[in-house]
């Protein structure tokens, strides 16, 4: 199956799951007698169709007719997506507790009512949590030596900004100001700078160019750069002054090497996996301090065995909305924070922006600051 066929299959699965989630949530919600009495079947069907189509319609409008209307429709659909995910999780919990209403039928309606209330409360908390913006998360990594006899070197990581229709210039300007205020020696962008379309992000290039660090701004692609169009995305990175490492390495300073790979998840999805790390590490000086940039936290042990002392990743969003961290941790065991892998420090960002729902539950988004110290 070719890349187009794989993507079509992936899209078909996503749309099927999307529809199934709506059916399940509506069946459970309207099994509550009070709610069922408040809305006749015809009205329920109309609401079902509107909610099911709002987010896809918003994405299409953002692509074909960008503007205030498209933004409003997409934002409403994105919030509904988050509410739906939480509703399904809460109703499923209620079903497990009551044996799907069969083992404990008397508790089915109260449990589903409680699930509906919990969904509303958690949704409000998640929206507020996201609106607070990213926090700065700090890590310290000990290294044998730093270039130029330095005692410390500060690396600031942005990941998963998902710039586009919902996260635009004003939001980005605040993030750029926050990064520059940290006075980093080096800035890295570990993928998913772009959300769905490159077009809405291209006008943000002047703002991205304001990112400043003495050792430069470096980056790698994420899976969304593949979805949005890889070559055009890379051109945007370069226009913004982000030196993009594509299965390659470069010296940020004598003795400090940054290696980077094109996104491993997208390559796997599209059947493009290759000898990524082998290419990225080819010819790296043996005595260099190597920092690996990889959007997806995969191939970590391979990276450690090749001599990387630090690996910076993102992609997982830390689950973004509980309890989806448990699903995300199946393909990506390293979800968020710092881990030690074979003597290499692996730092996985929860992401600076959000994908889909502008919601975060229990953990805020992040700007990551890693200080390398001798």
PyMOL commands that set and color helices and strands:
alter all, ss='L'
color gray80, all
select helices_A, chain A and resi 3-29+33-38+41-64+68-98+105-131+147-149+169-181+199-202+205-208+223-228+230-239+264-269+276-281+300-305+317-319+325-331
alter helices_A, ss='H'
color red, helices_A
select strands_A, chain A and resi 135-142+152-158+186-190+217-220+243-244+248-253+256-261+289-296+308-314+337-341+344-348+366-373
alter strands_A, ss='S'
color yellow, strands_A
deselect
rebuild
show_as cartoon
